[in-house]
Amino acid sequence: GLKDWWNKHKDKIVEVVKEMGKAGLNAA
């Protein structure tokens, strides 16, 4: 289910979100 998918990928997702956040702050 979705929870299993999230648990499998959350570390990578968090890293990507952090990078996107940094890029957004730098662009602003």
PQR file with spaces between the fields and no chain letter, atoms N, CA, C, O and H, PARSE charges and radii, in Angstrom:
ATOM       1  N    GLY     1       0.822   -1.210    0.000 -0.4000 1.5000
ATOM       2  CA   GLY     1       0.000    0.000    0.000 -0.0000 2.0000
ATOM       3  C    GLY     1       0.855    1.259    0.000  0.5500 1.7000
ATOM       4  O    GLY     1       2.081    1.204   -0.103 -0.5500 1.4000
ATOM       5  N    LEU     2       0.182    2.383    0.117 -0.4000 1.5000
ATOM       6  CA   LEU     2       0.877    3.665    0.066 -0.0000 2.0000
ATOM       7  C    LEU     2       1.860    3.810    1.212  0.5500 1.7000
ATOM       8  O    LEU     2       2.948    4.358    1.031 -0.5500 1.4000
ATOM       9  H    LEU     2      -0.813    2.428    0.200  0.4000 1.0000
ATOM      10  N    LYS     3       1.489    3.324    2.397 -0.4000 1.5000
ATOM      11  CA   LYS     3       2.382    3.462    3.550 -0.0000 2.0000
ATOM      12  C    LYS     3       3.671    2.681    3.323  0.5500 1.7000
ATOM      13  O    LYS     3       4.752    3.163    3.662 -0.5500 1.4000
ATOM      14  H    LYS     3       0.605    2.879    2.544  0.4000 1.0000
ATOM      15  N    ASP     4       3.572    1.488    2.756 -0.4000 1.5000
ATOM      16  CA   ASP     4       4.776    0.700    2.486 -0.0000 2.0000
ATOM      17  C    ASP     4       5.657    1.422    1.473  0.5500 1.7000
ATOM      18  O    ASP     4       6.880    1.460    1.614 -0.5500 1.4000
ATOM      19  H    ASP     4       2.694    1.096    2.480  0.4000 1.0000
ATOM      20  N    TRP     5       5.019    1.999    0.439 -0.4000 1.5000
ATOM      21  CA   TRP     5       5.773    2.722   -0.587 -0.0000 2.0000
ATOM      22  C    TRP     5       6.478    3.912    0.046  0.5500 1.7000
ATOM      23  O    TRP     5       7.654    4.160   -0.218 -0.5500 1.4000
ATOM      24  H    TRP     5       4.026    1.968    0.324  0.4000 1.0000
ATOM      25  N    TRP     6       5.750    4.647    0.886 -0.4000 1.5000
ATOM      26  CA   TRP     6       6.333    5.817    1.550 -0.0000 2.0000
ATOM      27  C    TRP     6       7.518    5.415    2.407  0.5500 1.7000
ATOM      28  O    TRP     6       8.577    6.040    2.342 -0.5500 1.4000
ATOM      29  H    TRP     6       4.794    4.445    1.101  0.4000 1.0000
ATOM      30  N    ASN     7       7.343    4.362    3.219 -0.4000 1.5000
ATOM      31  CA   ASN     7       8.430    3.935    4.098 -0.0000 2.0000
ATOM      32  C    ASN     7       9.659    3.540    3.293  0.5500 1.7000
ATOM      33  O    ASN     7      10.788    3.749    3.736 -0.5500 1.4000
ATOM      34  H    ASN     7       6.483    3.855    3.272  0.4000 1.0000
ATOM      35  N    LYS     8       9.442    2.968    2.105 -0.4000 1.5000
ATOM      36  CA   LYS     8      10.550    2.520    1.267 -0.0000 2.0000
ATOM      37  C    LYS     8      11.306    3.705    0.667  0.5500 1.7000
ATOM      38  O    LYS     8      12.523    3.648    0.497 -0.5500 1.4000
ATOM      39  H    LYS     8       8.525    2.798    1.745  0.4000 1.0000
ATOM      40  N    HIS     9      10.587    4.769    0.350 -0.4000 1.5000
ATOM      41  CA   HIS     9      11.175    5.863   -0.416 -0.0000 2.0000
ATOM      42  C    HIS     9      11.336    7.170    0.338  0.5500 1.7000
ATOM      43  O    HIS     9      11.907    8.120   -0.199 -0.5500 1.4000
ATOM      44  H    HIS     9       9.598    4.815    0.488  0.4000 1.0000
ATOM      45  N    LYS    10      10.842    7.244    1.581 -0.4000 1.5000
ATOM      46  CA   LYS    10      10.779    8.544    2.262 -0.0000 2.0000
ATOM      47  C    LYS    10      12.142    9.198    2.421  0.5500 1.7000
ATOM      48  O    LYS    10      12.249   10.419    2.313 -0.5500 1.4000
ATOM      49  H    LYS    10      10.378    6.473    2.016  0.4000 1.0000
ATOM      50  N    ASP    11      13.193    8.414    2.677 -0.4000 1.5000
ATOM      51  CA   ASP    11      14.514    9.032    2.858 -0.0000 2.0000
ATOM      52  C    ASP    11      14.940    9.775    1.592  0.5500 1.7000
ATOM      53  O    ASP    11      15.427   10.904    1.656 -0.5500 1.4000
ATOM      54  H    ASP    11      13.106    7.422    2.765  0.4000 1.0000
ATOM      55  N    LYS    12      14.749    9.125    0.439 -0.4000 1.5000
ATOM      56  CA   LYS    12      15.105    9.753   -0.831 -0.0000 2.0000
ATOM      57  C    LYS    12      14.222   10.966   -1.096  0.5500 1.7000
ATOM      58  O    LYS    12      14.701   12.004   -1.552 -0.5500 1.4000
ATOM      59  H    LYS    12      14.353    8.209    0.387  0.4000 1.0000
ATOM      60  N    ILE    13      12.932   10.829   -0.807 -0.4000 1.5000
ATOM      61  CA   ILE    13      11.997   11.930   -1.029 -0.0000 2.0000
ATOM      62  C    ILE    13      12.392   13.135   -0.180  0.5500 1.7000
ATOM      63  O    ILE    13      12.389   14.270   -0.657 -0.5500 1.4000
ATOM      64  H    ILE    13      12.543    9.985   -0.437  0.4000 1.0000
ATOM      65  N    VAL    14      12.734   12.877    1.084 -0.4000 1.5000
ATOM      66  CA   VAL    14      13.129   13.975    1.974 -0.0000 2.0000
ATOM      67  C    VAL    14      14.354   14.686    1.416  0.5500 1.7000
ATOM      68  O    VAL    14      14.425   15.915    1.436 -0.5500 1.4000
ATOM      69  H    VAL    14      12.737   11.956    1.471  0.4000 1.0000
ATOM      70  N    GLU    15      15.319   13.917    0.918 -0.4000 1.5000
ATOM      71  CA   GLU    15      16.524   14.534    0.355 -0.0000 2.0000
ATOM      72  C    GLU    15      16.173   15.411   -0.842  0.5500 1.7000
ATOM      73  O    GLU    15      16.681   16.524   -0.974 -0.5500 1.4000
ATOM      74  H    GLU    15      15.262   12.919    0.902  0.4000 1.0000
ATOM      75  N    VAL    16      15.304   14.906   -1.712 -0.4000 1.5000
ATOM      76  CA   VAL    16      14.915   15.664   -2.905 -0.0000 2.0000
ATOM      77  C    VAL    16      14.185   16.943   -2.506  0.5500 1.7000
ATOM      78  O    VAL    16      14.428   18.010   -3.069 -0.5500 1.4000
ATOM      79  H    VAL    16      14.891   14.001   -1.605  0.4000 1.0000
ATOM      80  N    VAL    17      13.289   16.823   -1.529 -0.4000 1.5000
ATOM      81  CA   VAL    17      12.534   18.000   -1.087 -0.0000 2.0000
ATOM      82  C    VAL    17      13.469   19.048   -0.492  0.5500 1.7000
ATOM      83  O    VAL    17      13.299   20.245   -0.723 -0.5500 1.4000
ATOM      84  H    VAL    17      13.091   15.956   -1.072  0.4000 1.0000
ATOM      85  N    LYS    18      14.457   18.590    0.276 -0.4000 1.5000
ATOM      86  CA   LYS    18      15.423   19.531    0.851 -0.0000 2.0000
ATOM      87  C    LYS    18      16.167   20.260   -0.258  0.5500 1.7000
ATOM      88  O    LYS    18      16.348   21.476   -0.193 -0.5500 1.4000
ATOM      89  H    LYS    18      14.595   17.618    0.464  0.4000 1.0000
ATOM      90  N    GLU    19      16.597   19.522   -1.274 -0.4000 1.5000
ATOM      91  CA   GLU    19      17.338   20.140   -2.378 -0.0000 2.0000
ATOM      92  C    GLU    19      16.459   21.141   -3.119  0.5500 1.7000
ATOM      93  O    GLU    19      16.921   22.218   -3.495 -0.5500 1.4000
ATOM      94  H    GLU    19      16.449   18.535   -1.327  0.4000 1.0000
ATOM      95  N    MET    20      15.189   20.783   -3.329 -0.4000 1.5000
ATOM      96  CA   MET    20      14.264   21.687   -4.007 -0.0000 2.0000
ATOM      97  C    MET    20      14.074   22.947   -3.163  0.5500 1.7000
ATOM      98  O    MET    20      14.007   24.055   -3.696 -0.5500 1.4000
ATOM      99  H    MET    20      14.814   19.908   -3.023  0.4000 1.0000
ATOM     100  N    GLY    21      13.987   22.770   -1.848 -0.4000 1.5000
ATOM     101  CA   GLY    21      13.816   23.908   -0.954 -0.0000 2.0000
ATOM     102  C    GLY    21      15.003   24.854   -1.028  0.5500 1.7000
ATOM     103  O    GLY    21      14.833   26.073   -1.072 -0.5500 1.4000
ATOM     104  H    GLY    21      14.041   21.870   -1.415  0.4000 1.0000
ATOM     105  N    LYS    22      16.208   24.289   -1.040 -0.4000 1.5000
ATOM     106  CA   LYS    22      17.416   25.109   -1.145 -0.0000 2.0000
ATOM     107  C    LYS    22      17.416   25.877   -2.464  0.5500 1.7000
ATOM     108  O    LYS    22      17.719   27.070   -2.495 -0.5500 1.4000
ATOM     109  H    LYS    22      16.346   23.300   -1.004  0.4000 1.0000
ATOM     110  N    ALA    23      17.078   25.195   -3.539 -0.4000 1.5000
ATOM     111  CA   ALA    23      17.069   25.824   -4.853 -0.0000 2.0000
ATOM     112  C    ALA    23      16.041   26.956   -4.878  0.5500 1.7000
ATOM     113  O    ALA    23      16.290   28.017   -5.449 -0.5500 1.4000
ATOM     114  H    ALA    23      16.832   24.226   -3.513  0.4000 1.0000
ATOM     115  N    GLY    24      14.886   26.722   -4.257 -0.4000 1.5000
ATOM     116  CA   GLY    24      13.845   27.743   -4.211 -0.0000 2.0000
ATOM     117  C    GLY    24      14.308   28.966   -3.441  0.5500 1.7000
ATOM     118  O    GLY    24      14.064   30.098   -3.857 -0.5500 1.4000
ATOM     119  H    GLY    24      14.683   25.859   -3.793  0.4000 1.0000
ATOM     120  N    LEU    25      14.982   28.738   -2.310 -0.4000 1.5000
ATOM     121  CA   LEU    25      15.473   29.860   -1.508 -0.0000 2.0000
ATOM     122  C    LEU    25      16.544   30.630   -2.267  0.5500 1.7000
ATOM     123  O    LEU    25      16.582   31.860   -2.221 -0.5500 1.4000
ATOM     124  H    LEU    25      15.181   27.819   -1.972  0.4000 1.0000
ATOM     125  N    ASN    26      17.408   29.914   -2.961 -0.4000 1.5000
ATOM     126  CA   ASN    26      18.486   30.564   -3.699 -0.0000 2.0000
ATOM     127  C    ASN    26      17.936   31.378   -4.868  0.5500 1.7000
ATOM     128  O    ASN    26      18.479   32.428   -5.212 -0.5500 1.4000
ATOM     129  H    ASN    26      17.378   28.915   -2.999  0.4000 1.0000
ATOM     130  N    ALA    27      16.862   30.888   -5.472 -0.4000 1.5000
ATOM     131  CA   ALA    27      16.293   31.560   -6.634 -0.0000 2.0000
ATOM     132  C    ALA    27      15.506   32.802   -6.213  0.5500 1.7000
ATOM     133  O    ALA    27      15.383   33.750   -6.989 -0.5500 1.4000
ATOM     134  H    ALA    27      16.422   30.035   -5.193  0.4000 1.0000
ATOM     135  N    ALA    28      14.981   32.800   -5.000 -0.4000 1.5000
ATOM     136  CA   ALA    28      14.117   33.893   -4.553 -0.0000 2.0000
ATOM     137  C    ALA    28      14.890   35.205   -4.399  0.5500 1.7000
ATOM     138  O    ALA    28      14.307   36.225   -4.030 -0.5500 1.4000
ATOM     139  H    ALA    28      15.082   32.030   -4.370  0.4000 1.0000
